[in-house]
Amino acid sequence: MTIDVGRLEDQLLQMSEEGAPGRAFCESISELARTGRFADLRDVLPAIVYDELRGRYQKDPAGFVAGWRMLAHEMRRGFIQHARQRLTSLTRLQQAGDSAFTPAWQEIQRALDSQQKDLLRAAIALELLELVEPAVLRATHLRECEVAAPSSEEADLYLDEATRCYLLGLFTACAVMCRSVLEEAIKQKLPASLTRLVSTRYRNTATLGNLLHEVNNNLLLSGIDPGFPRLANQVNDTGKRAVHQGLLSEDEALDCLQNAREALQLLLAR
């Protein structure tokens, strides 16, 4: 069965346009403001939205009415683009004091988000559909990570998150999570005597770098494969670079994830 992601996007857009959420809402706000009944919105809108709109109305009543009337005409075709811009605004830092320049489409977004949520629902669905094909391609670079011995539920969750971050294009986060999975797996693998030493020496705050230092110095005692530290150190270096030196590329994230998986296979070989 072939799944046409482009067709799914077209169908989603068509369904979104059919409902055209917001058009009647815009017309109602414009009409209430034009006829001097703006206070009627107090019982319909969340208090924070009502106060913001009232402030804009009081500053320029005529401009407020005209702006919302124009927005009503634009909503049938433009609301989905507005929704995606609104979603982007939620993921970025916003300069304080810029609220006076907030476009009208963001006002309606804030109002509708608190009720039917159809605008954000459509925007998020489109965002996720755009991730499908790149994620499929990235998944072809991976194989199952098979190990002989179990680790812990936490290690599995960290690996799951690291892998999903890579698939979804969150490359820097992927590298950070790769460090976490190795750190957790090492803690579970250390013999009791070495665990006590690490706990005492680092006061229960040992980083991956600290753990690798102790493993290197106690390879026979730890019982860990000698090839593990090299791969784990590469993961640690990439993870530190991700945290302190900037965003990683897709290739860097893939290398880090592959190294982490190979290191886990060596660590959990028996």
N, C-alpha and C positions, 0 to 999 in steps of 0.2 A: 504494500500500500504506500503510495506516494503522498506525503504531506506538503502542500504548497503553502509556505509561510506567507508569501506575498498575498495569496488569496485570502488567508485568514485576516491579514491586515485590512484588506479591502472590505471584507464582510464586517469587521469591527467598526470601521469608519462609517459604513452604511447604516449599521444599527444605531450608532451614536447620533448621526445626523437626523434619523427618523424621530428620535425623541426630542432632539434640540433642547435639552434642559437649559433653562435660564431665559429663554426668550420672553415667555409670559411674565416671568419674574422681573425682568428689566422693564417691561412695559408697565407693570403694576407700580414699581417704585417711581418711575417717571411721572405717572398719572397722579399718584398720591402727592408727590412733591408739587406738581403743577397746580393742583387744586387746594393746596394748603392743608392737606391731611397727613403730613409727614409723620406726625406723632402716632398714627395708627400702626406704623411699622414696629413700634416698641414691643407689641405682644407677639410679633412674628419672628423677629430677628434675635439672635443672641445679643446680650447687652453690649459686649465689646464691639460687635459689628454695627449695632444701631448707633452707638456713640460716635464711632468713626464717620459713618455716613452723615449723621446729623451735623457734625462739625464741617464737613465739606459743603453740605447744603447751605448752611448759614453763611459761609464765606462767599458763595456765588450761586444763588438760587437758580437763575436762568441758565447758567452754564451746567449746573448739576442736572436739570431737567433735560436739556438738549443732549448732554453726554449719555445719559441712560437711554434716551429714546434712540440715539444712533447705535448704541450697543445692542439694543434689541434687534435691530435689522442685521447686525453683523453676526449675531450668535448662531444662526442656522448653519453657516459654513465655517465660521472661525472659532467656534467654542472649543474644539478639540485641540487646536494649536494653542489657544489660551490656557487650556488645562495643562498642557505639557510645559509651558513656560512657568505656570504656577508651581508645578512639581519641581522644576529646576530651582525656583526661588527658595524652596524648602531645603535644598541641599547645599546652599551657598551662604556665606556670611553676607548680611545686609547692613549697609551703613546706617547708623543711627541718625535720625533726623530726616531721612529720605521719604518718610511716609506721606509727605505733602505731594510727592510726585508719583505716588502709586497709581498706575493706570486703572481705568474703570473695570477692566476684565478681572483684575485681581480682587476688586471689591466683591464682585459677584461670586468669584471662586470661594472666598472666605465665608460668604453667606451660605452658599449651597453645600460646602464641605461639611457644615454642621448638621445638615439634614439628609438629603438623598444621596450625596457622595458620588453621584454618577460621573461627574467630571473627572475627579481624581481616579475613579475606577477605570475609566477609559484610558486616561493618560498612562497609568501604571501598566495596564494590559498591553498597550502599544510599546512601551519601553521594554517589557519582557519579551515580546515577540521579536524585537530587533536583536535580542541577545541569543536567539535560538541557533541560527546558522553559525555564528562564530563559536558558540559553545560546542556545537556538534563537531566542528573541525578540530577544536582543541582536545575534545574527548578521544579523537582517533590517535592522539600522541600518547595516550596512557593505556596501561594494562592493569589488571588486578594486582594488588600488593599482597602476595601470599607469604605467610610466615609460619614457622613450625611451632612457635610457642605464643600463647596469648599475652597481651600486655594489660591494659585496663580500659574501662569504658571511657574514661577521660581522654586517653590517647586516641581511641577510635573517633571520638567527637572532634578532637583537634584536627585529625587527618581529614575527616569529612569536611570540616570547614575550610581547611587549606585547599583541598581539591575543588570545592565549589567556588571558592574565591578565584582560582585560576580559570575555571570554566566560564565564569561570569565576567572576566576581565578585570578583576580587582587584584592586580598583580603584586602591589606592595603589601597588601593585607595577606596575600598568599604566603609570601616569604616570612612574615611575622608569625603566622600560624605554624609554619614548618618548624620554626625554632621551638614553639610551644610543644608540638607533638614529640620532638626528640627529647626535650627536657623532661616531659612526663614519663616517656618510655624508659629513659635511663634511670629515673628514680625508682621505678618499679623493678628494674633489673638488678640493681646493685645488691650485693650481699649485705646482711645485717651489719657486719662490722664496719664496712665502708659507708653505709648509710649513717651510722652513728658518728663517724668521723666527719662526714660532710655536714651533718646537722650541727655539730659542735663548732666546726671551723667557720661556717658561714651563717650561723645563728638562724637556720631554717630559711635563708633567703638566697640560696645558691642559684646562680644563673646557669644557662647552658654552657657558657664559657668556663665557669667554675667547675661544673660537673665533668666537662671534657678534660680539664686539667687534672682532676683526680683520677679519671679513668686512665689517662696516659701514664700517670705515675704508678698505677696499680693494676696493670693489665692482667697479670696472672691472678691476682686476688679477685678482680672483678669477673673474670671468666668471659670477658667480651672479646669478640673477634678482633684481631689486630687491624683489620681493614676498616673497622667502623669509625675510629677517630678522624681519619682523613676526610671521609664523606661528611661526617657531622660538623667538622670545622668549616667546611665549605658552606654548609647550610647556615651555620652561625655567622660567618662573615657576610653572607648575602643578607641575612636578616638584620644585622646591625647596620649595614649600608642602607637598607630600606628605611630603618627608623631614623637614622641620623643624616643621611646624605641626599635624600630625594626619592622620587618615584622610580620604580623599576620598569623595565621593558617586559614585553611578553616572553621573549626568549630567556631573560634572566629568571623570571618567575618559573618557567618550565624547568630550567636547569635545577633550580633550588628544590622544586617539588620532586623531581626525579631523584636527586641526591638524597632527599629525606626518605623517600620510599626505599631506595637501595640500602640506606643506613639502617632502616627498620628491619629489613630482611636479614642483615648481618647480626643486628642486635638480638633479634628474636629467632635466631637459627636453631636454638635448642632451649 
